[in-house]
Amino acid sequence: MLALFCSLAAASPLVVRFDSAGAAPAEPLLAILVDGETRTEVALRDDGERPDFAKEDSRFAGVSDFSGATLTLVLSAGGIELGTAPVEFADPTSPHDVDLAISGGVLTASVSAPPDPNGAAPPDGSGAPASGGGAGAPPMGSGGAGFGGASGERPSEPVSFPSGDSGDGLLFIGVGVGLLALLGAGWVWRRWRAAPTSRSAEVQIVPEPGLLAPSFPSLSDGLAAWVAPGEARSILEPLLRHLADRHRVLVAAKADIDIRPVAGGPVYRISAVRPSLVGDVAESLGREPGPPLCVLLVLDEADADALRDYRDLLPQDVGGLVLLGKEVESGLPTVVVAVAAEGWSLGHGPTTITVAASRRGLDVV
């Protein structure tokens, strides 16, 4: 195994090119590398695939590995040898290009090497011209012209391949590892961004109990209407204090409505009461860490469409209540507030309770 590895490591790419000067050689077109008793056939193609430059430009190319310093190169078309030429390499460990041409029935081979990375001139060597393998015109495909008397142009720059001791492989590996690291970091970042809002189908939020009474609307049920006409509006401050005891509260009320500071919360206020703005602010605050968010809307009056817009534009997991000056048939759960001797009476359907102001907001009497 060690000997095989060493022999493979010593081999370097050898590119053979043949300029047919516009003629169409019979197939198969082969460059035969003769090294002692070893004959290696290299197919020459004009298909535009590397190491060929361009498709169907009468310039054929093929590539093989070679580890020696000298060889004899035989050009064969359709099983007939067109000529032979000796080839010698000044530096057998480097990749080489061998350019073949037939002129006057003689096959010539010129050797070139890729530029030295340190700026030194590349080694150069060429095989001596040798006579063609047969007299007369070489074998051609149908309609082809002869090779005699045409030298053809050579490609301006030969294709070169990196040698076995090049550091390009390590560079490519490093770039690949870097790209994989970036992809992994992007995947982790997306998972982290999605984590606060993504829930498994098996995880469900347990809803909050009804506010102040089991049968009353819950803050988990979305938006509820609390109708507090006239003096009943005095429930605003203790109600806000009650909400802020365990929630962050977004208060939407016009500038002329007095909202006093309360403990807990925090309490956020906006003076614009457009449904779209309330929904946008609630969605933004809902993404921030902290206690659950709820909304308190303070309106003198509103029509049914506006109330439904408030409900629909709130985020799915944000509930709250709208304190109205008069009742509106909107389809929202409704609590009717009235002044009582102890404080306020609250009615929801068949249930009526009495509440009083306390340090934490409202207590059922």
VEXDREN-2710 file (C-alpha; in Angstrom, 1 decimal):
% VEXDREN-2710
k/r/px/py/pz
1/MET/0.0/0.0/0.0
2/LEU/2.8/2.4/0.9
3/ALA/4.5/1.8/-2.5
4/LEU/1.3/2.3/-4.3
5/PHE/0.6/5.6/-2.5
6/CYS/4.1/6.9/-3.2
7/SER/3.8/6.1/-6.9
8/LEU/0.4/7.9/-7.1
9/ALA/1.8/10.9/-5.2
10/ALA/4.7/11.1/-7.6
11/ALA/2.5/11.2/-10.7
12/SER/1.6/14.6/-12.1
13/PRO/-1.1/15.6/-14.6
14/LEU/0.0/15.5/-18.3
15/VAL/-2.2/17.3/-20.8
16/VAL/-1.8/16.4/-24.5
17/ARG/-3.2/18.7/-27.1
18/PHE/-3.4/18.3/-30.9
19/ASP/-4.2/21.0/-33.4
20/SER/-5.6/19.3/-36.6
21/ALA/-5.5/22.6/-38.5
22/GLY/-9.2/22.3/-39.5
23/ALA/-9.1/18.6/-40.5
24/ALA/-11.4/16.0/-39.1
25/PRO/-9.3/13.0/-37.9
26/ALA/-10.8/9.5/-37.9
27/GLU/-12.0/8.2/-34.5
28/PRO/-10.8/7.2/-32.1
29/LEU/-8.1/9.9/-31.9
30/LEU/-5.5/8.7/-29.4
31/ALA/-2.2/9.9/-27.9
32/ILE/-0.3/6.8/-26.8
33/LEU/2.3/7.4/-24.1
34/VAL/5.1/4.8/-24.4
35/ASP/7.3/4.4/-21.3
36/GLY/9.4/1.3/-21.7
37/GLU/7.0/-1.6/-21.9
38/THR/4.1/0.5/-20.7
39/ARG/1.6/2.0/-23.2
40/THR/-1.1/4.4/-22.0
41/GLU/-3.8/5.5/-24.3
42/VAL/-5.2/9.0/-23.8
43/ALA/-8.4/9.9/-25.8
44/LEU/-8.2/13.3/-27.4
45/ARG/-11.6/15.0/-27.7
46/ASP/-12.9/18.3/-29.2
47/ASP/-16.0/18.6/-26.9
48/GLY/-15.3/21.8/-25.0
49/GLU/-14.9/19.8/-21.7
50/ARG/-11.7/20.5/-19.8
51/PRO/-8.9/20.2/-20.7
52/ASP/-10.3/21.1/-24.1
53/PHE/-10.7/24.9/-24.7
54/ALA/-13.7/25.1/-27.0
55/LYS/-16.0/22.7/-28.7
56/GLU/-15.5/21.8/-32.4
57/ASP/-12.6/24.2/-33.0
58/SER/-10.3/21.4/-34.5
59/ARG/-8.2/21.4/-31.4
60/PHE/-8.3/18.1/-29.4
61/ALA/-7.1/17.5/-25.8
62/GLY/-6.9/14.8/-23.2
63/VAL/-5.2/14.3/-19.8
64/SER/-3.4/11.5/-18.0
65/ASP/-1.0/11.0/-15.1
66/PHE/2.7/10.5/-15.8
67/SER/5.6/10.2/-13.4
68/GLY/8.6/9.7/-15.7
69/ALA/11.2/12.1/-17.2
70/THR/11.0/10.9/-20.8
71/LEU/8.5/9.1/-23.0
72/THR/7.7/8.4/-26.6
73/LEU/4.4/9.9/-27.8
74/VAL/2.4/8.2/-30.6
75/LEU/-0.5/9.9/-32.3
76/SER/-3.1/7.4/-33.7
77/ALA/-6.3/8.1/-35.6
78/GLY/-8.8/5.3/-36.4
79/GLY/-6.2/2.7/-35.4
80/ILE/-3.5/4.0/-37.7
81/GLU/-0.4/5.7/-36.3
82/LEU/0.2/9.2/-37.7
83/GLY/3.6/9.7/-36.2
84/THR/5.8/9.4/-33.1
85/ALA/7.8/12.0/-31.2
86/PRO/10.1/11.7/-28.2
87/VAL/9.3/13.9/-25.2
88/GLU/11.6/14.9/-22.3
89/PHE/10.6/16.8/-19.2
90/ALA/13.1/19.1/-17.4
91/ASP/11.1/18.7/-14.1
92/PRO/9.3/15.3/-14.0
93/THR/7.5/16.3/-10.7
94/SER/5.6/19.2/-12.3
95/PRO/2.5/19.1/-14.5
96/HIS/3.1/19.6/-18.2
97/ASP/1.3/20.4/-21.4
98/VAL/2.4/18.7/-24.6
99/ASP/1.2/20.4/-27.8
100/LEU/1.2/18.2/-31.0
101/ALA/1.1/19.3/-34.6
102/ILE/1.6/17.6/-38.0
103/SER/3.5/19.6/-40.7
104/GLY/4.8/18.1/-43.9
105/GLY/3.9/14.6/-42.6
106/VAL/6.1/15.1/-39.5
107/LEU/4.7/14.9/-36.0
108/THR/6.2/17.5/-33.6
109/ALA/5.7/17.8/-29.8
110/SER/6.5/20.9/-27.7
111/VAL/6.4/20.8/-23.9
112/SER/5.3/23.6/-21.7
113/ALA/4.7/23.9/-17.9
114/PRO/2.5/26.1/-15.8
115/PRO/4.2/29.3/-14.5
116/ASP/6.2/29.0/-11.3
117/PRO/4.5/30.6/-8.3
118/ASN/7.7/32.3/-7.2
119/GLY/8.0/34.0/-10.6
120/ALA/10.8/31.8/-12.0
121/ALA/10.7/31.0/-15.7
122/PRO/9.0/27.7/-16.3
123/PRO/11.1/24.8/-17.5
124/ASP/10.8/24.0/-21.2
125/GLY/11.6/21.1/-23.3
126/SER/10.5/19.7/-26.6
127/GLY/10.7/16.4/-28.4
128/ALA/12.7/16.3/-31.6
129/PRO/10.5/16.0/-34.7
130/ALA/9.8/12.5/-35.9
131/SER/8.6/11.2/-39.2
132/GLY/4.9/10.3/-39.5
133/GLY/4.0/6.6/-39.1
134/GLY/2.7/6.2/-42.6
135/ALA/3.2/7.6/-46.1
136/GLY/0.6/9.7/-47.8
137/ALA/-2.4/11.4/-46.3
138/PRO/-3.4/10.3/-42.8
139/PRO/-6.8/8.7/-42.2
140/MET/-9.6/11.1/-42.0
141/GLY/-13.3/11.1/-41.3
142/SER/-15.8/11.7/-44.2
143/GLY/-15.2/15.0/-45.9
144/GLY/-12.0/15.7/-43.9
145/ALA/-8.9/17.5/-45.4
146/GLY/-5.3/16.3/-45.1
147/PHE/-2.8/17.4/-42.4
148/GLY/0.1/18.1/-44.8
149/GLY/1.3/21.7/-45.2
150/ALA/-0.7/23.1/-42.3
151/SER/0.7/23.9/-39.0
152/GLY/-2.4/25.5/-37.3
153/GLU/-2.4/27.8/-34.3
154/ARG/-1.6/26.8/-30.8
155/PRO/-3.8/27.8/-27.8
156/SER/-2.4/30.9/-26.3
157/GLU/-2.3/29.5/-22.8
158/PRO/-2.2/25.8/-21.9
159/VAL/-4.4/24.4/-19.1
160/SER/-2.4/23.6/-16.0
161/PHE/-3.3/21.5/-13.0
162/PRO/-2.0/21.9/-9.4
163/SER/0.8/19.6/-8.3
164/GLY/0.4/17.1/-5.5
165/ASP/2.2/19.3/-2.9
166/SER/0.0/22.4/-3.5
167/GLY/-1.8/24.1/-0.6
168/ASP/-5.0/24.7/-2.6
169/GLY/-6.6/21.6/-1.1
170/LEU/-6.2/22.9/2.4
171/LEU/-7.6/26.3/1.3
172/PHE/-10.7/24.6/-0.2
173/ILE/-11.2/22.6/2.9
174/GLY/-10.9/25.7/5.1
175/VAL/-13.5/27.6/2.9
176/GLY/-15.9/24.6/3.1
177/VAL/-15.6/24.4/6.9
178/GLY/-16.2/28.2/7.2
179/LEU/-19.3/27.9/5.0
180/LEU/-20.6/25.1/7.1
181/ALA/-20.0/27.1/10.3
182/LEU/-21.9/30.1/8.9
183/LEU/-24.8/27.8/7.9
184/GLY/-24.9/26.3/11.4
185/ALA/-24.8/29.7/13.0
186/GLY/-27.7/30.9/10.8
187/TRP/-29.7/27.8/11.7
188/VAL/-29.2/28.4/15.4
189/TRP/-30.0/32.1/15.1
190/ARG/-33.3/31.3/13.3
191/ARG/-34.2/28.7/15.9
192/TRP/-33.5/31.2/18.7
193/ARG/-35.6/34.0/17.0
194/ALA/-38.5/31.6/16.5
195/ALA/-38.3/30.0/20.0
196/PRO/-40.4/32.6/21.9
197/THR/-43.4/32.3/19.5
198/SER/-43.2/28.7/18.4
199/ARG/-45.1/26.1/20.4
200/SER/-45.6/22.4/19.9
201/ALA/-49.1/21.2/19.1
202/GLU/-49.1/19.3/22.4
203/VAL/-48.6/22.5/24.5
204/GLN/-51.7/24.5/25.4
205/ILE/-52.0/27.7/27.5
206/VAL/-54.3/27.3/30.5
207/PRO/-56.7/30.3/30.4
208/GLU/-57.0/32.8/33.2
209/PRO/-60.1/32.7/35.4
210/GLY/-62.9/35.2/35.0
211/LEU/-62.0/38.7/36.2
212/LEU/-63.4/39.2/39.7
213/ALA/-65.8/36.2/39.4
214/PRO/-65.7/32.8/37.8
215/SER/-68.5/33.5/35.3
216/PHE/-67.1/36.9/34.3
217/PRO/-65.1/37.4/31.1
218/SER/-61.5/36.4/31.3
219/LEU/-58.5/38.4/30.0
220/SER/-57.7/35.2/28.1
221/ASP/-61.0/35.4/26.1
222/GLY/-60.0/38.5/24.1
223/LEU/-61.7/41.9/24.4
224/ALA/-64.7/42.5/26.7
225/ALA/-66.9/45.6/27.0
226/TRP/-67.4/47.2/30.5
227/VAL/-70.2/49.8/30.3
228/ALA/-69.7/52.5/33.0
229/PRO/-72.0/55.6/32.4
230/GLY/-71.8/58.8/34.4
231/GLU/-70.5/58.4/38.0
232/ALA/-69.7/54.7/37.3
233/ARG/-66.6/55.9/35.4
234/SER/-65.0/56.4/38.8
235/ILE/-64.1/52.7/38.7
236/LEU/-61.3/53.5/36.1
237/GLU/-58.5/54.0/38.7
238/PRO/-59.1/50.9/40.9
239/LEU/-59.8/48.8/37.8
240/LEU/-56.4/49.9/36.3
241/ARG/-54.7/49.1/39.6
242/HIS/-56.4/45.7/39.7
243/LEU/-55.2/44.9/36.1
244/ALA/-51.6/46.1/36.8
245/ASP/-51.3/43.9/39.9
246/ARG/-50.4/40.9/37.7
247/HIS/-50.2/42.2/34.2
248/ARG/-48.5/44.7/32.0
249/VAL/-51.2/47.1/30.8
250/LEU/-51.5/49.0/27.6
251/VAL/-53.9/52.0/28.2
252/ALA/-55.4/53.6/25.1
253/ALA/-57.2/56.8/26.1
254/LYS/-57.6/60.3/24.7
255/ALA/-55.3/63.0/26.2
256/ASP/-58.0/64.7/28.2
257/ILE/-58.6/61.5/30.3
258/ASP/-56.6/61.5/33.5
259/ILE/-54.7/58.3/34.0
260/ARG/-53.0/58.2/37.4
261/PRO/-49.8/56.2/38.1
262/VAL/-50.4/52.8/39.8
263/ALA/-48.0/50.2/41.2
264/GLY/-47.2/47.1/39.3
265/GLY/-47.4/46.8/35.6
266/PRO/-45.6/48.5/34.0
267/VAL/-48.4/50.6/32.4
268/TYR/-48.0/51.9/28.9
269/ARG/-50.2/54.7/27.5
270/ILE/-51.0/55.9/24.0
271/SER/-53.3/58.9/23.3
272/ALA/-54.4/57.7/19.9
273/VAL/-57.2/55.2/19.9
274/ARG/-57.2/54.0/16.3
275/PRO/-57.8/50.2/16.2
276/SER/-54.8/49.6/13.9
277/LEU/-52.4/51.5/16.2
278/VAL/-53.7/49.8/19.3
279/GLY/-53.2/46.4/17.6
280/ASP/-49.7/47.2/16.4
281/VAL/-48.5/48.5/19.7
282/ALA/-50.0/45.5/21.5
283/GLU/-48.2/43.1/19.1
284/SER/-44.9/44.9/19.7
285/LEU/-45.2/44.9/23.5
286/GLY/-46.4/41.3/23.5
287/ARG/-43.0/40.2/22.1
288/GLU/-41.1/41.8/25.0
289/PRO/-40.3/39.7/28.1
290/GLY/-42.3/40.3/31.3
291/PRO/-45.8/39.5/32.8
292/PRO/-48.7/38.9/30.4
293/LEU/-49.9/41.9/28.5
294/CYS/-53.5/43.2/28.6
295/VAL/-55.2/46.2/27.0
296/LEU/-57.5/48.8/28.7
297/LEU/-59.4/51.0/26.2
298/VAL/-61.2/54.1/27.6
299/LEU/-63.8/55.4/25.2
300/ASP/-66.9/57.7/25.8
301/GLU/-68.6/55.9/22.9
302/ALA/-67.9/53.7/20.0
303/ASP/-69.9/51.9/17.3
304/ALA/-70.1/48.2/16.9
305/ASP/-67.8/48.0/13.9
306/ALA/-65.0/49.8/15.7
307/LEU/-65.3/47.5/18.7
308/ARG/-65.1/44.5/16.5
309/ASP/-62.0/46.0/14.8
310/TYR/-60.3/46.4/18.2
311/ARG/-61.1/42.8/19.0
312/ASP/-59.8/41.4/15.7
313/LEU/-56.6/43.5/15.6
314/LEU/-55.4/42.5/19.0
315/PRO/-52.8/39.6/19.0
316/GLN/-54.3/36.2/19.7
317/ASP/-52.8/35.9/23.2
318/VAL/-53.6/39.4/24.3
319/GLY/-56.9/40.2/26.0
320/GLY/-58.4/43.2/27.7
321/LEU/-61.4/45.3/28.2
322/VAL/-62.9/48.5/26.8
323/LEU/-64.5/50.9/29.3
324/LEU/-67.5/52.6/27.5
325/GLY/-69.7/55.5/28.5
326/LYS/-72.8/53.8/26.9
327/GLU/-73.7/50.3/25.9
328/VAL/-73.3/49.2/22.3
329/GLU/-74.6/46.0/20.7
330/SER/-71.2/44.7/19.4
331/GLY/-71.3/41.0/20.2
332/LEU/-68.5/41.4/22.8
333/PRO/-69.0/39.9/26.3
334/THR/-70.5/42.8/28.3
335/VAL/-70.2/43.8/32.0
336/VAL/-72.5/46.6/33.2
337/VAL/-71.1/48.9/35.9
338/ALA/-73.3/50.9/38.3
339/VAL/-72.5/52.9/41.5
340/ALA/-73.4/51.0/44.8
341/ALA/-73.1/51.9/48.5
342/GLU/-70.0/49.8/49.0
343/GLY/-68.5/50.8/45.7
344/TRP/-69.8/49.4/42.4
345/SER/-72.1/46.6/41.3
346/LEU/-71.0/44.6/38.3
347/GLY/-73.5/42.6/36.2
348/HIS/-72.8/40.0/33.6
349/GLY/-75.7/38.0/32.4
350/PRO/-77.6/36.6/35.4
351/THR/-74.6/37.2/37.7
352/THR/-74.2/40.4/39.7
353/ILE/-71.5/41.1/42.2
354/THR/-70.5/44.1/44.4
355/VAL/-66.9/45.3/44.5
356/ALA/-65.0/47.9/46.5
357/ALA/-61.7/49.7/46.0
358/SER/-58.7/48.2/47.8
359/ARG/-54.9/48.5/47.9
360/ARG/-54.6/45.9/45.1
361/GLY/-57.4/47.4/43.0
362/LEU/-60.9/45.8/43.5
363/ASP/-62.2/43.2/46.0
364/VAL/-65.5/41.4/45.9
365/VAL/-67.6/42.5/48.9
END
